[in-house]
């Protein structure tokens, strides 16, 4: 079971409710097979339950780690959600203010804009909002689409190795070989490859190594959130300038045109 990138970003209150249900589930002493769905963390818990059922593995420690990790993930994703909501809110708010300005301008100065210009302006602003939503999805994919696979693989791999299962089983179940490379994750991928090589050739494994990789992965994730915020800011300034401000310019140009006619 592998969840997709769209499961990695909080999008609505229902997702928030799923998070709370997941946290409440992990508080229980006896975990049942019906796991509330909260992004890739559900996959990890299901794998842990499978290990306990097949081999009697102790999974309490791993579940506590998953619980703490899901809390961290939830807090990080609130920052992403806040940036997205802020962009939409400011775009729509300034867009509405433009129309208030246009209407008030026409009433106060008795300057009328052609109906065609108003329709074109409305469509232009709507096009901007549509393009913003598309580019936001592309930005989210660019910055975050590989993290669910990496987090799932690392947590599952650590849990299986901790349960003293064969290395081959850990690699297969965690799908480590399927992880894709990307610039920001290249050193994570390389470091993980060194750990696997040491396991295969020397049978050497230190839990601190994989914990270090997981910690580094969270740091990279935090860096990507910072880059995402900066990209959203640039996107916001660009689209407001290109799709909202023309409304003010059209109004002012129409007013100047009327003044020239009066003269």
C-alpha positions, -999 to +999 in steps of 0.1 A: +000+000+000+015+033-011-003+066-007+002+094-032+015+129-029-020+144-025-022+126+009+008+145+021-007+180+023-035+190+046-063+203+025-095+205+046-111+201+080-118+164+072-080+158+070-076+175+103-103+152+118-084+122+103-052+134+120-070+136+154-085+101+149-051+087+141-036+103+172-064+089+193-059+055+178-022+054+187-031+063+223-048+029+228-031+000+245-044-026+220-042-016+184-067-031+161-063-038+124-087-009+115-063+020+113-077+055+107-062+069+075-038+098+080-015+100+049+016+077+047+016+071+085-012+047+080+010+025+058+037+024+085+012+013+113-003-013+090+032-027+084+040-027+121+007-046+129+017-071+102+051-076+119+035-081+153+010-106+139+036-127+120+065-126+143+053-113+176+074-082+172+073-055+199+059-024+181+051+000+210+083+020+206+079+023+169+042+034+173+053+061+197+078+073+171+051+073+144+028+092+167+055+119+174+064+120+136+028+125+126+025+154+151+055+170+136+042+164+101+008+180+110+025+211+124+047+214+093+018+210+070-002+237+088+025+261+075+019+249+040-019+252+043-015+287+058+006+299+028-019+286+003-049+301+020-031+334+024-024+335-013-061+329-023-074+353+003-052+382-007-058+376-044-096+375-039-096+404-014-076+427-036-097+416-066-129+425-048-114+458-037-106+466-074-143+462-082-153+484-053-129+510-066-142+508-101-179+511-091-172+539-067-150+557-093-179+555-119-205+568-094-184+596-079-168+610-112-196+598-135-171+580-156-184+549-173-165+519-185-177+499-214-196+467-206-171+448-228-141+461-208-158+451-175-164+416-188-129+412-201-115+424-168-136+399-149-125+371-171-089+382-168-090+381-130-108+347-132-081+334-155-055+345-129-072+326-101-074+295-123-037+297-132-027+303-096-044+270-086-026+251-113+008+266-104+003+259-067-003+222-075+028+222-096+048+238-068+036+213-042+045+185-065+079+200-072+088+205-035+070+176-017+060+147-040+089+124-030+087+128+007+059+104+014+079+076-002+110+084+016+094+087+050+074+055+046+105+036+034+127+048+062+102+042+091+092+008+078+128-002+072+138+008+107+109-011+122+116-043+103+154-042+111+146-035+148+124-066+148+155-086+138+141-096+105+164-105+075+179-076+056+164-087+023+129-086+038+135-051+052+147-039+018+117-055+000+090-044+024+104-008+027+108-006-011+141+012-006+153+003-041+123+022-056+132+055-040+139+081-067+168+106-067+164+144-067+189+171-060+176+180-025+173+143-015+205+131-032+226+129+000+198+112+018+196+086-010+234+082-010+237+078+028+209+053+028+228+034+001+259+033+024+239+019+053+224-008+031+258-017+017+272-021+052+243-043+062+247-065+032+285-069+032+294-066+069+261-072+087+267-039+106+238-019+116+236+010+141+201+023+149+216+058+152+225+057+115+190+053+103+177+077+130+202+103+117+189+098+081+153+103+093+164+135+112+181+148+081+150+140+060+129+161+083+154+189+080+153+188+043+115+188+045+116+219+066+139+236+041+115+227+013+087+243+032+108+275+035+114+274-003+077+268-009+068+299+011+092+320-009+078+307-041+043+314-030+052+350-021+067+355-056+037+339-072+014+361-052+032+393-061+034+383-098-003+374-102-016+404-082+005+427-104-005+410-137-041+401-131-054+426-104-037+460-110-049+462-146-083+470-132-070+502-116-051+511-147-081+506-170-103+528-147-077+556-146-071+555-183-109+557-189-111+587-166-083+605-184-100+597-217-132+613-204-113+643-193-097+647-227-132+645-243-146+672-220-118+695-230 
